[in-house]
């Protein structure tokens, strides 16, 4: 039992450490090829996220090097975008594919909804082949990671009719996971209550477990509460003990005291989740070995 817990916790901790290497004040994911949600939890947490491919964060660091069109999309300067668009039309030139893609992703990462509406209405229709499904995925994941739920809703529902072909379970799962890791509860409400087809029975337990462990590892206690109290009871008639134990372990390994307080309160106040054999011992070991002696001290005071 102890060996299983330690393997799970180390996998989660390693994954979260890579995730937490921020490219800007809000962390995001890059090239994380998430396995199918039917996979075992160890396979899910073994993916190594870092930052969204094409996220605007690297561009913003070198904002002085940005093309004016992309810089205006980043900052939401719609007037400048319209002027540049008219100048390109007047000169009988065309927008470069990479320029359009970067403008879309930057606008999504920064929640520039009016800019996106302009791009999809005016700039993209005649050059729609320049916006690939992969770019739209990056836009959605960027918006989810940074908490721009209205922007995400626009991308998923209204970007342009052909966009429906890129909205699949993999994209929705990825958006849920990055939103959980970044504590974007409004985005999760949009995804779980409105975007997932028909009802929450389409949300599978491994996805919820993955969301929960990333939220717990990041100390996103409000998100953890939302997932345990609001979503878990609606997707299953039974409680998933693995989800609880994995959250407890990864919160210990990353020193998330408030998350641990919530989880232990949950275990003591309900008959659903419980402390499995030796789990507190394993939590103490991992907390101490990763430089969080205060967590071990906290557990030592539990009767």
C-alpha distance (Angstrom), angle and dihedral (degrees) to the residues before:
residue distance angle dihedral
X1 . . .
X2 3.80 . .
X3 3.80 92.7 .
X4 3.82 91.2 52.0
X5 3.81 92.1 50.9
X6 3.79 93.2 47.9
X7 3.81 92.9 50.1
X8 3.80 92.0 49.5
X9 3.79 93.9 46.6
X10 3.79 94.6 47.4
X11 3.79 91.2 49.0
X12 3.80 91.0 50.7
X13 3.79 93.3 44.0
X14 3.81 92.6 49.4
X15 3.79 90.4 48.8
X16 3.79 93.5 47.6
X17 3.81 93.5 46.8
X18 3.78 89.7 58.2
X19 3.79 90.7 44.8
X20 3.78 92.0 52.4
X21 3.81 93.8 59.3
X22 3.78 92.5 107.3
X23 3.77 124.1 -151.0
X24 3.82 89.6 -168.9
X25 3.84 137.3 0.0
X26 3.83 89.4 -69.3
X27 3.82 116.0 51.8
X28 3.77 119.7 -134.4
X29 3.81 139.8 177.9
X30 3.77 132.8 -98.9
X31 3.80 130.0 -165.8
X32 3.76 92.4 -21.1
X33 3.78 101.8 163.4
X34 3.76 97.4 -157.1
X35 3.81 114.5 -154.5
X36 3.76 120.2 -124.7
X37 3.77 111.2 -69.6
X38 3.78 89.5 -120.7
X39 3.79 88.3 68.6
X40 3.78 124.9 107.0
X41 3.80 115.8 -85.3
X42 3.81 91.1 -113.9
X43 3.79 90.2 58.4
X44 3.79 91.2 48.0
X45 3.80 96.5 51.6
X46 3.79 91.5 42.3
X47 3.82 90.9 74.4
X48 3.79 110.2 105.0
X49 3.82 111.3 -134.8
X50 3.77 123.2 -171.2
X51 3.81 116.7 153.3
X52 3.79 136.0 -25.4
X53 3.78 112.8 -85.9
X54 3.75 106.8 -114.6
X55 3.80 92.4 12.0
X56 3.77 112.5 157.7
X57 3.82 91.8 -122.3
X58 3.84 96.3 90.4
X59 3.80 90.0 45.8
X60 3.80 93.5 49.7
X61 3.82 90.9 53.7
X62 3.81 87.0 62.0
X63 3.79 96.7 33.4
X64 3.80 91.9 149.6
X65 3.81 88.1 64.2
X66 3.81 94.5 52.4
X67 3.79 120.4 112.5
X68 3.82 108.3 -110.0
X69 3.81 92.2 -113.4
X70 3.83 93.2 54.6
X71 3.81 92.5 41.8
X72 3.80 90.3 53.8
X73 3.82 90.1 49.5
X74 3.82 89.9 51.9
X75 3.78 94.1 51.7
X76 3.81 96.6 37.6
X77 3.81 94.4 -117.7
X78 3.79 97.2 159.5
X79 3.81 94.5 172.5
X80 3.80 91.8 58.8
X81 3.81 90.8 46.9
X82 3.80 91.5 52.8
X83 3.80 92.1 48.8
X84 3.81 92.0 49.6
X85 3.80 90.9 46.4
X86 3.81 92.0 52.7
X87 3.81 91.7 47.2
X88 3.81 91.1 53.0
X89 3.81 90.6 49.1
X90 3.80 91.7 47.7
X91 3.80 92.1 51.1
X92 3.83 92.3 49.0
X93 3.79 90.2 -124.1
X94 3.78 128.0 133.9
X95 3.77 132.7 -129.1
X96 3.77 115.3 -105.9
X97 3.81 116.3 -112.8
X98 3.81 94.0 -124.8
X99 3.80 91.3 47.8
X100 3.81 92.3 55.2
X101 3.80 92.8 46.1
X102 3.80 93.6 49.2
X103 3.79 91.3 47.5
X104 3.83 91.0 52.2
X105 3.81 93.9 47.6
X106 3.81 93.9 44.9
X107 3.79 91.6 49.3
X108 3.83 90.5 49.2
X109 3.81 93.2 48.8
X110 3.78 90.7 52.0
X111 3.80 97.9 41.9
X112 3.80 93.9 -116.3
X113 3.79 95.3 160.2
X114 3.82 97.1 166.3
X115 3.79 89.3 51.6
X116 3.79 91.0 52.4
X117 3.80 91.4 48.9
X118 3.80 89.4 52.3
X119 3.81 93.1 47.1
X120 3.79 93.8 50.2
X121 3.79 93.9 42.9
X122 3.79 101.6 42.6
X123 3.79 112.9 11.9
X124 3.80 104.2 35.2
X125 3.84 107.8 40.9
X126 3.79 95.1 76.8
X127 3.80 91.8 40.4
X128 3.81 99.9 35.4
X129 3.79 92.3 138.1
X130 3.81 86.8 68.5
X131 3.80 92.6 66.8
X132 3.78 106.9 71.9
X133 3.77 127.4 -161.1
X134 3.79 87.7 -112.0
X135 3.80 91.4 56.5
X136 3.78 90.4 50.3
X137 3.80 88.8 51.2
X138 3.80 90.5 53.0
X139 3.80 89.4 49.4
X140 3.81 91.6 52.6
X141 3.80 95.4 45.9
X142 3.81 91.0 46.3
X143 3.80 91.4 52.0
X144 3.82 91.4 46.6
X145 3.81 94.1 49.1
X146 3.79 92.7 49.4
X147 3.80 94.5 45.1
X148 3.81 101.0 -113.7
X149 3.79 98.9 143.6
X150 3.81 95.9 167.6
X151 3.79 89.6 53.4
X152 3.79 90.7 48.4
X153 3.81 91.1 48.9
X154 3.81 90.5 52.6
X155 3.81 92.0 49.8
X156 3.79 93.4 48.1
X157 3.78 97.8 42.8
X158 3.79 112.6 22.1
X159 3.79 113.0 17.7
X160 3.80 92.7 108.5
X161 3.82 133.2 -46.1
X162 3.80 96.1 -100.4
X163 3.81 90.8 57.0
X164 3.80 92.2 81.2
X165 3.79 90.0 79.3
X166 3.81 92.4 68.1
X167 3.81 95.6 50.0
X168 3.78 104.3 96.3
X169 3.77 138.0 141.0
X170 3.81 92.2 -87.8
X171 3.80 92.2 57.7
X172 3.80 93.5 45.6
X173 3.80 90.9 47.7
X174 3.80 91.5 50.3
X175 3.82 91.9 49.3
X176 3.82 90.7 49.8
X177 3.80 92.9 50.5
X178 3.82 96.9 47.9
X179 3.81 90.5 44.7
X180 3.81 90.5 52.1
X181 3.78 93.4 47.4
X182 3.81 90.7 51.0
X183 3.81 94.7 42.7
X184 3.79 94.9 -116.4
X185 3.81 99.1 157.8
X186 3.82 95.6 167.7
X187 3.79 89.5 56.6
X188 3.80 90.2 50.1
X189 3.80 90.8 51.0
X190 3.80 89.6 52.7
X191 3.78 92.8 48.4
X192 3.79 99.0 42.5
X193 3.79 99.0 38.4
X194 3.81 103.9 33.2
X195 3.79 114.2 14.0
X196 3.79 103.6 43.9
X197 3.80 106.4 85.3
X198 3.80 119.2 -93.9
X199 3.81 100.7 -31.9
X200 3.77 146.7 -14.1
X201 3.80 93.5 -83.1
X202 3.81 84.3 86.3
X203 3.82 88.8 64.8
X204 3.79 105.2 90.1
X205 3.79 123.5 -146.3
X206 3.84 96.7 -118.1
X207 3.82 89.0 57.1
X208 3.81 91.9 51.2
X209 3.81 90.6 46.9
X210 3.80 91.2 51.2
X211 3.81 91.7 48.4
X212 3.78 90.6 48.9
X213 3.80 96.8 50.4
X214 3.81 92.3 50.0
X215 3.80 91.1 48.1
X216 3.82 91.1 47.4
X217 3.81 92.5 47.5
X218 3.80 90.0 52.5
X219 3.78 94.9 46.7
X220 3.79 92.0 -116.4
X221 3.78 92.1 154.0
X222 3.82 96.3 168.4
X223 3.78 89.5 53.8
X224 3.80 91.5 47.8
X225 3.81 89.5 51.3
X226 3.80 90.9 49.6
X227 3.81 92.9 50.3
X228 3.80 94.5 46.8
X229 3.79 99.6 39.7
X230 3.80 103.9 32.4
X231 3.79 109.3 24.1
X232 3.81 106.4 30.1
X233 3.83 95.0 57.5
X234 3.81 90.5 51.1
X235 3.79 100.2 49.8
X236 3.79 99.6 48.6
X237 3.78 141.9 27.9
X238 3.79 89.3 -141.7
X239 3.80 132.9 51.8
X240 3.78 120.0 -112.5
X241 3.80 107.5 -131.8
X242 3.81 92.2 -173.4
X243 3.80 90.1 62.8
X244 3.81 90.8 54.6
X245 3.81 95.9 45.6
X246 3.81 94.1 46.2
X247 3.82 91.1 50.6
X248 3.79 90.6 49.4
X249 3.79 91.7 50.8
X250 3.80 98.7 45.3
X251 3.82 92.0 44.8
X252 3.82 87.6 54.0
X253 3.80 93.2 48.4
X254 3.81 91.5 51.4
X255 3.82 96.4 41.5
X256 3.81 98.1 -115.5
X257 3.80 100.9 160.3
X258 3.83 98.5 172.6
X259 3.79 91.2 51.1
X260 3.80 89.5 51.3
X261 3.79 91.3 50.1
X262 3.80 89.8 54.7
X263 3.82 94.0 46.8
X264 3.79 93.6 49.2
X265 3.78 91.0 46.6
X266 3.79 87.7 51.6
X267 3.80 91.0 52.2
X268 3.80 93.4 48.3
X269 3.79 97.2 45.0
X270 3.80 101.1 45.5
X271 3.75 139.0 47.1
X272 3.78 93.1 -136.9
X273 3.80 105.8 75.6
X274 3.77 125.7 35.7
X275 3.80 140.5 174.8
X276 3.78 108.7 -92.7
X277 3.80 120.9 -139.2
X278 3.82 113.3 -67.1
X279 3.82 93.1 -6.5
X280 3.82 93.5 127.2
X281 3.78 90.5 49.7
X282 3.78 89.9 53.1
X283 3.81 91.0 46.2
X284 3.81 91.0 52.7
X285 3.78 91.5 48.7
X286 3.81 93.4 50.5
X287 3.79 94.2 43.4
X288 3.80 92.0 51.7
X289 3.80 94.6 43.8
X290 3.81 90.6 52.0
X291 3.79 95.6 48.9
X292 3.79 102.8 -95.3
X293 3.83 106.5 118.2
X294 3.81 90.3 157.2
X295 3.81 88.5 68.2
X296 3.79 91.7 53.5
X297 3.82 88.6 48.7
X298 3.79 89.7 50.6
X299 3.80 91.7 52.9
X300 3.80 92.0 46.3
X301 3.81 89.0 64.4
X302 3.79 93.6 56.2
X303 3.82 110.9 104.8
